[in-house]
Amino acid sequence: MNNSSIHVVPGGSSNYGPPFGANFIPNLQYITNITQANPAVVTFLDSTNFTAAEWIGFRIPPANGMIQLNNQSAQIISLTSNTATIDIDTRNFYPFIYVQDPQIPCIAVPVSSGIIPGTTAITLEDAFDNEPTT
């Protein structure tokens, strides 16, 4: 695969990042906004198949602000098609800045997929338990 090629996210119209989306296992979701609120609301690029009460982990690169949430996990309180309300108070966190960087994307993954604390590069190892779903 040519690293300079642009990939379309399945189910979306974006040219943001590698070819992952709601149908990719594990369920890696690109974040476009996080509110400074209690509870916080996370907005995703595409619709998600996360579920209420599921725990998700966050990878927030420094360019996106809100670094206090990086490598943290939170339980989902409620959902819409492309947002998740999480049980974290982000009112005193740095504001979130949407930076569209396919090399270091801002993502959320199921906690069971694992986020490797202390790593700076985004790799599939950051979110990989690619088990078939039934």
C-alpha positions as CSV (number, residue, x, y, z in Angstrom):
1,M,0.0,0.0,0.0
2,N,1.3,3.4,-0.9
3,N,1.6,5.5,2.3
4,S,0.8,8.7,0.4
5,S,-2.5,7.4,-0.9
6,I,-5.8,8.8,0.6
7,H,-8.1,6.2,2.2
8,V,-11.9,6.6,2.5
9,V,-13.3,5.6,5.9
10,P,-15.9,2.9,5.3
11,G,-19.4,4.3,5.9
12,G,-18.1,7.9,5.8
13,S,-17.2,10.5,3.3
14,S,-13.9,11.5,4.9
15,N,-10.4,11.1,3.7
16,Y,-9.2,11.0,7.3
17,G,-6.8,8.3,8.3
18,P,-6.5,4.6,7.4
19,P,-9.4,2.6,6.1
20,F,-11.1,1.9,9.5
21,G,-14.6,2.6,10.6
22,A,-17.5,1.1,12.5
23,N,-17.2,-2.3,10.7
24,F,-13.5,-2.7,11.6
25,I,-12.8,-5.1,14.5
26,P,-11.8,-3.8,16.9
27,N,-14.1,-0.8,16.8
28,L,-11.7,2.1,16.3
29,Q,-13.5,5.4,16.1
30,Y,-12.1,8.8,15.1
31,I,-12.9,11.6,17.5
32,T,-13.9,15.0,16.1
33,N,-15.0,16.8,19.3
34,I,-15.1,16.4,23.1
35,T,-17.0,18.8,25.2
36,Q,-15.7,20.5,28.3
37,A,-18.6,19.3,30.5
38,N,-19.8,17.0,33.2
39,P,-20.5,14.5,31.8
40,A,-18.4,14.9,28.6
41,V,-19.8,14.2,25.2
42,V,-17.5,12.7,22.6
43,T,-18.4,13.2,18.9
44,F,-17.2,10.7,16.4
45,L,-16.5,11.1,12.7
46,D,-18.9,8.3,11.7
47,S,-21.7,6.4,13.4
48,T,-20.5,3.9,16.0
49,N,-21.5,0.6,17.3
50,F,-20.3,1.2,20.8
51,T,-22.9,0.3,23.4
52,A,-24.2,1.9,26.6
53,A,-22.1,0.8,29.7
54,E,-19.2,-0.1,27.4
55,W,-15.7,1.1,28.5
56,I,-13.7,3.0,25.9
57,G,-10.1,4.1,25.9
58,F,-8.8,7.3,24.4
59,R,-5.7,8.3,22.4
60,I,-5.5,12.1,22.3
61,P,-2.4,13.4,20.6
62,P,-1.0,16.7,22.1
63,A,-2.1,18.7,18.9
64,N,-5.7,17.9,19.8
65,G,-5.6,19.5,23.2
66,M,-7.4,17.8,26.1
67,I,-4.3,15.7,26.8
68,Q,-5.7,15.0,30.3
69,L,-7.9,12.4,28.6
70,N,-5.0,10.7,26.7
71,N,-4.6,7.0,27.7
72,Q,-7.7,7.2,30.0
73,S,-10.8,5.1,29.9
74,A,-14.4,5.9,30.5
75,Q,-17.7,4.2,30.7
76,I,-20.4,5.2,28.2
77,I,-23.5,6.6,29.9
78,S,-25.6,7.2,26.7
79,L,-25.3,7.2,23.0
80,T,-26.6,8.7,19.7
81,S,-25.5,7.5,16.3
82,N,-22.2,9.4,16.4
83,T,-21.8,10.6,20.0
84,A,-21.1,9.0,23.4
85,T,-21.7,10.7,26.7
86,I,-19.0,9.5,29.1
87,D,-18.6,9.4,32.9
88,I,-15.7,11.9,33.0
89,D,-15.8,15.6,34.1
90,T,-13.8,17.4,31.5
91,R,-14.7,21.0,32.6
92,N,-11.1,21.6,33.8
93,F,-9.4,19.9,30.9
94,Y,-7.8,21.8,28.0
95,P,-10.2,22.4,25.2
96,F,-10.4,19.8,22.4
97,I,-9.1,21.0,19.1
98,Y,-10.0,19.0,16.0
99,V,-6.8,18.4,14.0
100,Q,-7.2,16.2,11.0
101,D,-3.9,14.3,11.1
102,P,-3.9,10.8,9.5
103,Q,-0.5,10.1,10.9
104,I,-1.5,10.6,14.5
105,P,-5.3,10.4,14.7
106,C,-7.5,11.1,17.8
107,I,-9.3,7.8,18.5
108,A,-11.4,5.9,20.9
109,V,-11.3,2.1,21.1
110,P,-13.0,-0.5,23.4
111,V,-11.0,-0.9,26.6
112,S,-10.8,-4.6,26.0
113,S,-8.8,-3.8,22.8
114,G,-6.1,-2.2,24.9
115,I,-4.3,1.1,24.6
116,I,-0.6,0.9,25.2
117,P,0.3,3.6,27.8
118,G,3.3,5.7,27.0
119,T,3.5,5.1,23.3
120,T,3.4,8.1,21.0
121,A,2.8,6.4,17.6
122,I,-0.6,5.1,16.6
123,T,-0.4,1.5,15.4
124,L,-2.8,-1.4,15.2
125,E,-1.2,-2.7,18.4
126,D,-2.9,0.2,20.2
127,A,-6.3,-1.4,19.5
128,F,-6.0,-4.9,18.4
129,D,-8.0,-7.9,19.5
130,N,-9.2,-8.8,16.1
131,E,-11.5,-11.6,17.0
132,P,-14.3,-12.6,14.6
133,T,-17.7,-11.5,15.6
134,T,-20.7,-13.8,15.4
